[in-house]
Amino acid sequence: MIMPAVSQFQYVQENSNDFLALFPHRYDFLYAPHPDPGDRPKWYTESRYPLSDRAIEEGKYLFGVRPNQETQYFLLDIDWQSPYHPTQVPLSITRLLEALEPLGIVEHIVCTSSDSQGLHLYFPLNMSFNSWKVSKAVSVLLENAGFKLKPGHLELFPDPKVYSADGKPSLFNAHRLPLQMGSYILNDEFWPISNSQSCFVRSWQHCQQKNDLDVRHLKKLLKSTKQYSYQLSNKSHKFLSDLDTEIEIGWTDYGQTNRLLGRIAMRTYIFHHITSGGDPLSGEALVQQIVSIAQALPGYRDWCRHQHEIEDRASEWAKSVESSHYFPYGTSQGKYKTVKTIPDAILSEMSWNDRQAQETREKILQAVQTLKDQCAFPEKATARFKALLNHSIGGASLYRYRELWHPIDLGLEPKVSELQNTVIEGVCTEGATALNSPTSLLLENGSNPLSGQVFSDLRTPSQADPGSNITESSESVAAIRDRIKKQLAQIQKARAQAAAELAPRPEMPKPVHEQALQRMREFLLSGEPILLIEVGQWLLKQPQGLRDELTANPHGDLETLLTDLSAIAMYLVPIRWSSLEVRSQLETHYGKSTILELTALERQDWQAVLREMVQFQ
């Protein structure tokens, strides 16, 4: 068989490896020899030729690649010492993922980046998008949510910076390829589960189906990043559009370099500060930006015969356009109006958070209506939750706005009583709930109505974990609370009788003292995070003797429970979790939604976790 003649050598894209095909841009790649254990790799840049699949598969070096002008994914890199790493703050990843939901990003792949235990979070997209636009939109979402993009803490690929620190344009930063030495796929608990390329590809494809990037919201975010209003005339808008049309196609044949460089120079000089922000470009900054745009265009490597002198040619075109009758748009050189700052009141009638909340609520309502129209809106809470997840809505958002979909909040089932003023045995417990009526915001997922019982699905003693406080007679939580209530009443009565034989302490009147202790005990035994935090704040202000008196009890099991709950209460104060975050932690670590459901061993374990978190603060 006679092979066709090739007039000029061309780079042939390899597609035999589905995993490596996920990272198609191979120019200006990084490589590093494998380092000694504990050492950092020494990276080198290779710009003379593209990285091949065979070189990667050989495994002789570590490799890193850069995003191209178009991308089908973005990546977040979290260093192991970062304040956003789950070992530092367990819920930081949850908050980060929640911040990306408005853009339609709901699924990701998490890997260790290397032996250092840093994390790489990959977010595959359903189609290709402009890299800079995706990067800028993601950075806006993260920064508005309080995250700071900073090398060594939290990095984004493609990176949103157009210029390096010295003002010169730069390529997108490179990141390591996944599943090299020290890199593994992690599960939701951040445990390694695989280093299989086929597993990574399957997860990638699953994420692509779920991450339907909202183009309309992307444009809105990009628009919100502009600080100024340039009153672009219709003619100028058409001029910019015509330049985009000519430039973005790139090279399609030989002999096009002069025309393309001229169009790039014209667009960059006139409109770059409008499309990308910053000040108008001139001099060396203009030249380097022309070069950067040209090198990123399609066909540059194949058809441009001036690659060896591209900077010289760009410099000539930059000088030409600067000495012409053209000028940066919006400056006082021309007839157009100068730049005007948008007043804050006009820029946004409502805060960014308010707009995000409103859009999320509308998204949930629209999904609910769609399911109802399709007669596919389940009756049970868990089934509804799972159905709404398939509409690109995150779990955190559904919990936050549960009144829009949950059967209880919609009035289809009896509501659990809210926090209210309740009098128990003559003691006013302002803000506390009755002991036989827990106020969990996370009710039994998809369970049947409780039929007048609280937690009717408690395990029997044969099913209970070692160290459990479940008694020999299979009791519900309501029965346990009633028993504890009676024990407290007996203890109070016994103490009152003993105290009657002694002179009351003048520095602390007996009625106030006993009432405060009883109230704090009831707060602890309610199991409500808000009330536990209130007890913790109270305990931190009291002497050690009063703390001991709060938990002292002739019944060992109750004393152990009160001691554990009071310790947890004090740890929760500096951590500053909301009730939802406390329940989320319990679900994540123990598969339980309330503190009272924890066994004695689980309470001890959770104390250790909370203690470590407080020490890291």
C-alpha positions as CSV (number, residue, x, y, z in Angstrom):
1,M,0.0,0.0,0.0
2,I,1.4,3.4,-1.0
3,M,1.1,6.1,1.6
4,P,0.2,9.6,0.4
5,A,3.0,12.0,0.3
6,V,3.2,14.7,3.1
7,S,4.4,18.0,1.9
8,Q,5.2,19.3,5.4
9,F,5.5,17.6,8.8
10,Q,2.4,18.0,10.9
11,Y,1.6,17.1,14.5
12,V,-0.8,14.1,14.4
13,Q,-3.3,14.1,17.3
14,E,-3.3,10.8,19.1
15,N,-6.7,9.4,20.2
16,S,-6.0,5.8,21.1
17,N,-6.0,6.5,24.9
18,D,-9.4,7.7,26.2
19,F,-7.9,9.0,29.4
20,L,-5.1,11.0,27.8
21,A,-7.5,12.4,25.2
22,L,-9.2,14.3,28.0
23,F,-6.1,16.6,28.0
24,P,-5.6,17.4,24.3
25,H,-3.4,20.5,24.6
26,R,0.2,19.3,24.7
27,Y,2.3,22.4,23.7
28,D,4.5,24.2,26.3
29,F,4.2,21.2,28.6
30,L,6.0,20.7,31.9
31,Y,8.1,17.7,32.9
32,A,10.1,16.7,36.0
33,P,12.2,13.7,37.0
34,H,10.7,11.6,39.7
35,P,11.9,13.1,43.0
36,D,13.2,11.3,46.1
37,P,10.6,10.6,48.7
38,G,9.7,13.8,50.6
39,D,11.3,16.1,48.0
40,R,9.5,18.3,45.6
41,P,9.9,17.7,41.8
42,K,12.0,20.1,39.8
43,W,9.9,21.2,36.8
44,Y,11.1,22.2,33.4
45,T,9.2,23.7,30.4
46,E,9.4,22.2,26.9
47,S,8.1,24.4,24.1
48,R,9.9,23.0,21.1
49,Y,7.5,20.1,20.4
50,P,4.2,18.8,21.8
51,L,4.0,16.1,24.5
52,S,3.0,12.7,23.1
53,D,0.9,9.9,24.5
54,R,3.8,7.5,24.3
55,A,6.0,9.7,26.4
56,I,3.4,9.9,29.1
57,E,2.7,6.1,29.0
58,E,6.4,5.4,29.4
59,G,6.3,7.0,32.8
60,K,9.9,8.1,32.9
61,Y,8.9,11.6,34.0
62,L,6.1,13.5,35.7
63,F,4.2,15.6,33.2
64,G,2.0,18.7,33.4
65,V,-0.2,20.3,30.7
66,R,-1.7,23.7,30.2
67,P,-5.4,24.5,29.3
68,N,-5.8,25.7,25.7
69,Q,-7.9,28.7,24.5
70,E,-10.9,26.4,24.7
71,T,-11.5,24.0,27.6
72,Q,-13.9,21.3,28.6
73,Y,-13.0,21.3,32.2
74,F,-11.6,23.4,35.0
75,L,-9.5,22.3,38.0
76,L,-9.2,23.5,41.6
77,D,-5.9,22.7,43.4
78,I,-6.0,22.7,47.2
79,D,-2.7,22.4,49.0
80,W,-2.7,20.0,52.1
81,Q,-1.7,23.0,54.3
82,S,-4.5,25.2,52.8
83,P,-7.2,26.6,55.2
84,Y,-9.6,25.1,52.6
85,H,-8.3,21.5,52.9
86,P,-10.8,19.1,54.6
87,T,-8.2,18.2,57.2
88,Q,-8.2,21.8,58.3
89,V,-11.9,22.7,58.0
90,P,-14.1,19.6,57.0
91,L,-17.0,21.7,55.5
92,S,-14.8,23.9,53.3
93,I,-15.2,21.6,50.3
94,T,-19.0,21.6,50.8
95,R,-19.1,25.4,50.8
96,L,-16.8,25.5,47.8
97,L,-19.1,23.2,45.8
98,E,-22.2,25.1,46.9
99,A,-20.6,28.3,45.5
100,L,-20.3,26.7,42.0
101,E,-24.0,25.5,41.8
102,P,-25.4,28.7,40.3
103,L,-23.2,28.1,37.2
104,G,-24.8,24.6,36.8
105,I,-21.7,22.8,38.2
106,V,-22.9,20.0,40.5
107,E,-20.5,17.1,40.0
108,H,-16.7,16.7,40.2
109,I,-13.8,14.2,40.5
110,V,-11.5,14.5,43.4
111,C,-7.9,13.1,43.4
112,T,-4.8,13.5,45.4
113,S,-2.4,15.6,43.4
114,S,0.7,13.8,44.7
115,D,2.2,12.2,47.8
116,S,1.9,15.6,49.5
117,Q,-1.9,14.8,50.0
118,G,-3.0,18.0,48.2
119,L,-6.3,17.8,46.4
120,H,-7.2,18.3,42.7
121,L,-10.9,18.8,42.0
122,Y,-11.8,18.3,38.3
123,F,-15.0,19.7,37.0
124,P,-15.7,18.3,33.5
125,L,-18.1,20.4,31.3
126,N,-20.7,19.3,28.9
127,M,-19.1,21.2,26.0
128,S,-16.1,23.4,25.2
129,F,-16.0,27.0,26.4
130,N,-13.6,29.9,26.2
131,S,-11.0,29.2,28.9
132,W,-10.7,32.8,30.1
133,K,-14.4,33.2,30.4
134,V,-14.9,30.0,32.4
135,S,-12.0,30.9,34.6
136,K,-13.2,34.4,35.2
137,A,-16.8,33.3,36.0
138,V,-15.6,30.6,38.4
139,S,-13.2,33.0,40.2
140,V,-16.0,35.5,40.7
141,L,-18.2,32.9,42.2
142,L,-15.5,31.7,44.6
143,E,-14.4,35.1,45.6
144,N,-18.0,36.2,46.3
145,A,-18.4,33.2,48.5
146,G,-15.3,34.2,50.5
147,F,-12.7,32.0,49.0
148,K,-9.3,33.6,48.1
149,L,-7.4,32.3,45.1
150,K,-3.8,32.2,46.2
151,P,-0.8,30.0,45.2
152,G,-0.2,27.3,47.7
153,H,-3.8,27.6,49.1
154,L,-6.4,27.5,46.3
155,E,-5.5,27.7,42.6
156,L,-7.7,27.6,39.6
157,F,-6.9,26.1,36.2
158,P,-7.3,27.8,33.7
159,D,-6.1,30.7,35.8
160,P,-8.0,34.0,35.5
161,K,-5.0,36.2,35.3
162,V,-4.3,37.7,31.8
163,Y,-0.9,39.1,32.9
164,S,1.9,38.0,35.2
165,A,3.2,40.2,37.9
166,D,5.6,42.1,35.7
167,G,2.8,43.1,33.3
168,K,3.7,40.7,30.5
169,P,1.2,38.3,29.1
170,S,1.6,34.7,30.0
171,L,0.4,31.3,29.1
172,F,-2.2,29.6,31.2
173,N,-0.6,27.9,34.1
174,A,0.1,24.2,33.8
175,H,-1.1,21.5,36.2
176,R,0.0,17.9,36.8
177,L,-1.8,15.2,34.9
178,P,-3.8,13.0,37.3
179,L,-3.1,9.4,38.3
180,Q,0.7,9.7,38.1
181,M,2.9,8.7,41.1
182,G,1.1,9.6,44.3
183,S,-2.2,10.5,42.6
184,Y,-5.4,8.5,43.4
185,I,-9.1,8.9,42.9
186,L,-10.8,9.6,46.2
187,N,-14.3,8.9,47.4
188,D,-16.6,11.4,49.3
189,E,-14.8,10.6,52.5
190,F,-11.5,11.5,50.8
191,W,-10.2,7.9,51.0
192,P,-8.2,6.5,48.0
193,I,-10.4,4.1,46.0
194,S,-8.6,3.7,42.6
195,N,-5.8,4.7,40.3
196,S,-7.6,3.3,37.2
197,Q,-7.6,5.4,34.1
198,S,-10.9,3.7,32.9
199,C,-12.5,4.6,36.2
200,F,-11.4,8.2,35.8
201,V,-12.9,8.3,32.3
202,R,-16.2,6.9,33.5
203,S,-16.4,9.4,36.3
204,W,-15.5,12.2,33.8
205,Q,-18.3,11.2,31.5
206,H,-20.8,11.1,34.3
207,C,-19.8,14.6,35.4
208,Q,-20.1,15.9,31.9
209,Q,-23.7,14.7,31.7
210,K,-24.5,16.5,35.0
211,N,-22.5,19.7,34.6
212,D,-24.7,21.6,32.2
213,L,-23.0,25.0,32.3
214,D,-25.5,27.8,32.4
215,V,-24.3,30.1,29.5
216,R,-26.7,32.9,30.4
217,H,-25.5,33.0,34.0
218,L,-21.9,32.8,32.7
219,K,-22.5,36.0,30.7
220,K,-24.1,37.7,33.6
221,L,-21.1,36.9,35.8
222,L,-18.7,38.2,33.2
223,K,-20.7,41.4,32.9
224,S,-20.8,41.9,36.6
225,T,-16.9,41.9,36.7
226,K,-16.7,45.1,34.7
227,Q,-16.3,48.2,36.8
228,Y,-17.2,50.7,34.0
229,S,-19.8,51.3,31.5
230,Y,-18.4,52.0,28.0
231,Q,-21.2,53.4,25.9
232,L,-20.4,51.3,22.9
233,S,-22.0,52.6,19.8
234,N,-23.7,50.3,17.3
235,K,-21.0,51.0,14.7
236,S,-18.2,50.2,17.2
237,H,-20.0,47.0,18.3
238,K,-20.2,45.9,14.7
239,F,-16.5,46.8,14.2
240,L,-15.5,44.6,17.2
241,S,-17.8,41.8,16.0
242,D,-16.2,41.8,12.5
243,L,-12.7,41.7,14.0
244,D,-13.7,38.7,16.2
245,T,-15.1,36.9,13.1
246,E,-11.8,37.3,11.2
247,I,-9.5,36.5,14.1
248,E,-11.1,33.6,15.9
249,I,-11.0,31.3,12.9
250,G,-7.2,31.5,13.0
251,W,-5.0,30.2,10.2
252,T,-6.5,28.1,7.5
253,D,-3.7,28.3,4.9
254,Y,-0.3,29.8,4.2
255,G,0.0,33.5,3.5
256,Q,-2.4,34.7,6.2
257,T,0.1,35.9,8.9
258,N,0.2,39.6,8.0
259,R,-3.5,40.0,7.7
260,L,-4.2,38.2,11.0
261,L,-1.5,40.0,12.9
262,G,-2.9,43.3,11.7
263,R,-6.4,42.4,12.8
264,I,-5.2,41.2,16.2
265,A,-3.1,44.4,16.7
266,M,-6.1,46.5,15.8
267,R,-8.6,44.7,18.1
268,T,-6.1,44.5,21.0
269,Y,-5.1,48.2,20.8
270,I,-8.7,49.5,20.5
271,F,-10.8,47.1,22.5
272,H,-8.7,45.0,24.9
273,H,-9.4,47.1,28.0
274,I,-13.1,46.6,27.3
275,T,-13.2,42.9,26.6
276,S,-10.6,41.9,29.3
277,G,-10.5,44.8,31.7
278,G,-7.5,46.9,32.9
279,D,-6.0,49.9,31.2
280,P,-5.5,50.3,27.4
281,L,-2.3,48.5,26.2
282,S,0.7,50.1,24.5
283,G,4.3,49.4,23.9
284,E,5.8,46.1,24.9
285,A,2.6,45.0,26.7
286,L,0.7,45.4,23.5
287,V,3.3,43.4,21.5
288,Q,3.3,40.5,24.0
289,Q,-0.5,40.4,24.0
290,I,-0.6,40.2,20.2
291,V,1.9,37.3,20.3
292,S,0.0,35.5,23.0
293,I,-3.3,35.7,21.0
294,A,-1.7,34.7,17.7
295,Q,0.0,31.6,19.2
296,A,-3.2,30.4,20.8
297,L,-5.2,30.6,17.5
298,P,-6.2,27.5,15.6
299,G,-3.8,26.6,12.8
300,Y,-0.9,28.7,14.0
301,R,1.5,25.8,14.4
302,D,0.5,24.3,11.1
303,W,0.2,27.3,8.7
304,C,2.2,30.3,10.1
305,R,5.6,30.5,8.5
306,H,6.8,33.3,10.7
307,Q,6.8,31.6,14.0
308,H,10.6,32.1,14.3
309,E,10.1,35.9,14.1
310,I,6.6,36.3,15.5
311,E,7.6,38.9,18.1
312,D,9.3,41.1,15.5
313,R,6.3,41.0,13.3
314,A,4.0,41.7,16.2
315,S,6.2,44.7,17.2
316,E,5.9,46.1,13.7
317,W,2.1,45.9,13.7
318,A,1.9,47.3,17.2
319,K,3.9,50.4,16.2
320,S,1.8,50.8,13.1
321,V,-1.5,50.8,14.9
322,E,-0.3,53.1,17.6
323,S,0.8,55.7,15.0
324,S,-2.4,55.4,13.0
325,H,-5.7,57.3,13.4
326,Y,-7.0,54.5,15.7
327,F,-7.2,55.0,19.4
328,P,-8.3,53.0,22.5
329,Y,-12.0,53.1,22.7
330,G,-13.5,55.4,25.3
331,T,-10.5,57.7,25.6
332,S,-10.8,61.5,25.1
333,Q,-8.8,61.2,21.8
334,G,-12.0,60.5,19.8
335,K,-15.6,61.6,19.6
336,Y,-16.9,58.9,21.8
337,K,-18.0,59.5,25.4
338,T,-15.4,58.9,28.1
339,V,-15.6,56.1,30.6
340,K,-18.2,56.6,33.3
341,T,-18.2,54.8,36.6
342,I,-21.5,53.0,37.4
343,P,-22.9,54.1,40.7
344,D,-23.2,51.3,43.2
345,A,-27.0,51.8,43.5
346,I,-27.4,51.3,39.7
347,L,-24.9,48.5,39.5
348,S,-26.9,46.3,41.8
349,E,-30.3,46.9,43.3
350,M,-29.8,43.9,45.5
351,S,-26.7,42.3,46.9
352,W,-24.9,39.6,45.1
353,N,-25.9,37.1,47.7
354,D,-29.5,38.1,47.4
355,R,-29.4,37.7,43.7
356,Q,-27.8,34.2,44.1
357,A,-30.5,33.2,46.6
358,Q,-33.3,34.4,44.4
359,E,-31.9,32.5,41.4
360,T,-31.5,29.3,43.4
361,R,-35.1,29.6,44.7
362,E,-36.4,30.1,41.2
363,K,-34.4,27.1,39.9
364,I,-35.9,24.9,42.6
365,L,-39.4,26.1,42.0
366,Q,-39.0,25.6,38.2
367,A,-37.7,22.0,38.9
368,V,-40.7,21.3,41.2
369,Q,-43.1,22.5,38.6
370,T,-41.5,20.5,35.9
371,L,-41.8,17.3,38.0
372,K,-45.4,18.1,38.8
373,D,-46.2,18.6,35.1
374,Q,-44.6,15.3,34.3
375,C,-46.6,13.6,37.2
376,A,-43.2,12.6,38.6
377,F,-43.1,14.6,41.9
378,P,-42.7,12.0,44.6
379,E,-44.6,12.1,47.9
380,K,-41.7,11.2,50.2
381,A,-38.9,13.6,51.2
382,T,-36.0,11.4,50.1
383,A,-37.5,10.6,46.8
384,R,-38.2,14.3,46.1
385,F,-34.6,15.1,47.2
386,K,-33.1,12.6,44.7
387,A,-35.4,13.7,41.9
388,L,-34.4,17.4,42.4
389,L,-30.7,16.5,42.4
390,N,-31.2,15.3,38.8
391,H,-32.1,18.9,37.8
392,S,-28.6,20.2,38.5
393,I,-29.5,21.5,42.0
394,G,-27.1,20.8,44.9
395,G,-28.0,19.1,48.1
396,A,-26.9,22.1,50.2
397,S,-29.3,24.4,48.3
398,L,-32.2,21.9,48.7
399,Y,-31.7,21.8,52.5
400,R,-31.5,25.6,52.7
401,Y,-34.7,26.1,50.8
402,R,-36.6,23.0,51.9
403,E,-39.8,25.0,52.4
404,L,-40.1,25.0,48.6
405,W,-40.2,21.2,48.2
406,H,-40.3,19.3,51.4
407,P,-43.7,17.7,52.1
408,I,-43.8,18.8,55.7
409,D,-42.9,22.4,54.9
410,L,-45.5,22.4,52.1
411,G,-48.1,21.5,54.7
412,L,-48.7,17.9,53.5
413,E,-47.5,16.4,56.7
414,P,-47.7,17.6,60.4
415,K,-44.8,19.9,61.2
416,V,-42.4,19.2,64.0
417,S,-42.8,22.0,66.6
418,E,-40.4,24.9,66.1
419,L,-38.2,26.3,68.9
420,Q,-40.5,28.1,71.3
421,N,-40.9,29.1,74.9
422,T,-41.8,25.9,76.8
423,V,-42.5,25.5,80.5
424,I,-41.2,22.2,81.9
425,E,-42.0,21.5,85.6
426,G,-42.3,25.1,86.3
427,V,-39.0,26.1,84.8
428,C,-39.2,28.6,81.8
429,T,-36.9,27.3,79.1
430,E,-36.9,30.2,76.7
431,G,-36.0,29.1,73.2
432,A,-35.8,25.4,74.3
433,T,-38.1,22.7,73.0
434,A,-40.0,20.2,75.0
435,L,-37.9,17.1,75.7
436,N,-40.4,14.8,73.9
437,S,-40.5,17.0,70.8
438,P,-37.2,17.3,69.0
439,T,-36.9,20.0,66.3
440,S,-34.6,18.5,63.8
441,L,-34.4,20.3,60.5
442,L,-33.4,17.1,58.8
443,L,-36.3,14.8,59.3
444,E,-36.2,11.1,58.5
445,N,-35.4,10.9,54.8
446,G,-38.4,9.6,52.9
447,S,-39.8,8.0,56.0
448,N,-43.5,7.4,56.7
449,P,-45.3,9.9,59.0
450,L,-44.1,9.4,62.6
451,S,-47.6,8.4,63.8
452,G,-47.1,10.4,67.1
453,Q,-43.7,8.9,67.9
454,V,-40.3,10.4,67.7
455,F,-37.6,8.3,66.0
456,S,-39.7,5.2,65.8
457,D,-37.0,3.4,63.9
458,L,-34.5,3.1,66.7
459,R,-32.5,-0.1,66.7
460,T,-33.1,-2.9,69.2
461,P,-30.5,-3.7,71.8
462,S,-29.3,-6.7,69.6
463,Q,-28.6,-4.2,66.8
464,A,-27.1,-1.5,68.9
465,D,-23.4,-0.6,68.7
466,P,-21.2,-1.5,71.7
467,G,-21.2,1.4,74.1
468,S,-24.7,2.4,73.1
469,N,-27.0,4.0,75.7
470,I,-30.0,2.0,74.5
471,T,-31.5,0.1,77.5
472,E,-32.5,-3.5,77.6
473,S,-36.2,-2.7,76.8
474,S,-36.1,-1.3,73.3
475,E,-37.0,2.3,73.9
476,S,-37.7,5.1,71.5
477,V,-36.0,8.4,71.9
478,A,-39.3,9.8,73.3
479,A,-39.2,7.1,76.0
480,I,-35.6,7.8,76.8
481,R,-36.3,11.5,77.1
482,D,-39.3,10.8,79.4
483,R,-37.1,8.5,81.6
484,I,-34.4,11.2,81.7
485,K,-37.0,13.8,82.6
486,K,-38.3,11.7,85.5
487,Q,-34.7,11.1,86.7
488,L,-34.0,14.8,86.7
489,A,-37.1,15.4,88.7
490,Q,-36.1,12.8,91.2
491,I,-32.6,14.2,91.5
492,Q,-34.0,17.7,91.9
493,K,-36.3,16.5,94.7
494,A,-33.5,14.7,96.5
495,R,-31.2,17.7,96.3
496,A,-33.9,19.9,97.6
497,Q,-34.4,17.7,100.6
498,A,-30.7,17.5,101.3
499,A,-30.3,21.2,100.9
500,A,-33.1,21.9,103.4
501,E,-30.9,20.5,106.1
502,L,-28.1,23.0,105.3
503,A,-28.0,26.8,105.4
504,P,-28.5,28.3,101.9
505,R,-25.4,29.9,100.4
506,P,-25.8,33.7,100.4
507,E,-23.6,34.3,97.4
508,M,-25.9,32.2,95.1
509,P,-29.6,32.0,96.1
510,K,-30.8,28.4,95.8
511,P,-33.9,29.0,93.5
512,V,-31.9,30.9,90.9
513,H,-28.9,28.5,91.1
514,E,-31.0,25.3,90.7
515,Q,-33.2,26.8,88.0
516,A,-30.1,27.7,85.9
517,L,-28.7,24.3,86.2
518,Q,-32.0,22.6,85.4
519,R,-32.4,24.8,82.4
520,M,-28.9,24.1,81.1
521,R,-29.5,20.3,81.6
522,E,-32.7,20.5,79.5
523,F,-30.9,22.4,76.8
524,L,-28.2,19.7,76.7
525,L,-30.7,16.9,76.6
526,S,-32.7,18.5,73.8
527,G,-29.9,17.7,71.5
528,E,-30.5,20.9,69.5
529,P,-27.2,22.4,68.2
530,I,-28.4,26.0,68.8
531,L,-29.2,25.2,72.4
532,L,-26.0,23.2,72.9
533,I,-24.0,26.3,71.7
534,E,-25.9,28.4,74.2
535,V,-25.0,26.0,77.0
536,G,-21.4,26.0,75.8
537,Q,-21.3,29.8,76.0
538,W,-22.7,29.7,79.5
539,L,-20.3,27.0,80.7
540,L,-17.2,28.9,79.4
541,K,-18.2,31.8,81.8
542,Q,-18.7,29.5,84.8
543,P,-16.1,28.2,87.4
544,Q,-15.1,24.6,87.2
545,G,-17.1,23.7,90.3
546,L,-20.4,24.8,88.7
547,R,-19.5,22.8,85.5
548,D,-19.0,19.7,87.6
549,E,-22.3,20.3,89.4
550,L,-24.1,20.5,86.1
551,T,-23.1,17.0,85.1
552,A,-22.9,15.4,88.6
553,N,-25.6,12.7,88.9
554,P,-26.1,9.5,90.9
555,H,-27.0,7.7,87.8
556,G,-23.9,6.8,85.8
557,D,-25.4,6.6,82.3
558,L,-27.1,10.0,82.6
559,E,-23.9,11.6,84.1
560,T,-21.8,10.2,81.2
561,L,-24.3,11.6,78.7
562,L,-24.4,15.1,80.3
563,T,-20.6,15.1,80.5
564,D,-20.2,14.3,76.9
565,L,-22.9,16.8,75.7
566,S,-21.4,19.6,77.8
567,A,-17.9,19.0,76.3
568,I,-19.3,18.9,72.8
569,A,-21.2,22.1,73.6
570,M,-18.1,24.0,74.6
571,Y,-16.2,22.8,71.5
572,L,-19.0,24.0,69.2
573,V,-18.7,27.6,70.5
574,P,-15.4,28.5,68.7
575,I,-16.2,26.4,65.6
576,R,-19.3,28.5,65.0
577,W,-21.3,25.9,62.9
578,S,-24.9,26.5,62.1
579,S,-27.5,23.8,63.0
580,L,-27.5,22.6,59.4
581,E,-23.7,22.3,59.4
582,V,-23.7,20.3,62.7
583,R,-26.3,17.9,61.2
584,S,-24.4,17.6,58.0
585,Q,-21.3,16.6,60.0
586,L,-23.2,14.0,61.9
587,E,-24.6,12.6,58.7
588,T,-21.2,12.5,57.0
589,H,-19.3,10.9,59.9
590,Y,-21.9,8.7,61.6
591,G,-24.9,8.5,59.3
592,K,-27.1,10.1,62.0
593,S,-28.9,13.4,62.1
594,T,-29.0,14.2,65.8
595,I,-26.4,14.2,68.6
596,L,-28.7,12.1,70.8
597,E,-28.5,9.3,68.4
598,L,-24.8,8.9,68.9
599,T,-23.5,6.0,71.0
600,A,-21.1,6.7,73.9
601,L,-18.2,5.6,71.7
602,E,-19.3,7.9,68.9
603,R,-19.7,10.8,71.2
604,Q,-16.1,10.3,72.4
605,D,-14.9,10.1,68.8
606,W,-16.7,13.3,67.9
607,Q,-15.2,15.1,70.9
608,A,-11.8,14.2,69.6
609,V,-12.6,15.5,66.1
610,L,-14.0,18.8,67.5
611,R,-11.0,19.2,69.8
612,E,-8.6,18.9,66.9
613,M,-10.5,21.4,64.9
614,V,-10.5,23.9,67.7
615,Q,-6.7,23.5,68.1
616,F,-6.2,24.2,64.4
617,Q,-8.1,27.5,64.6
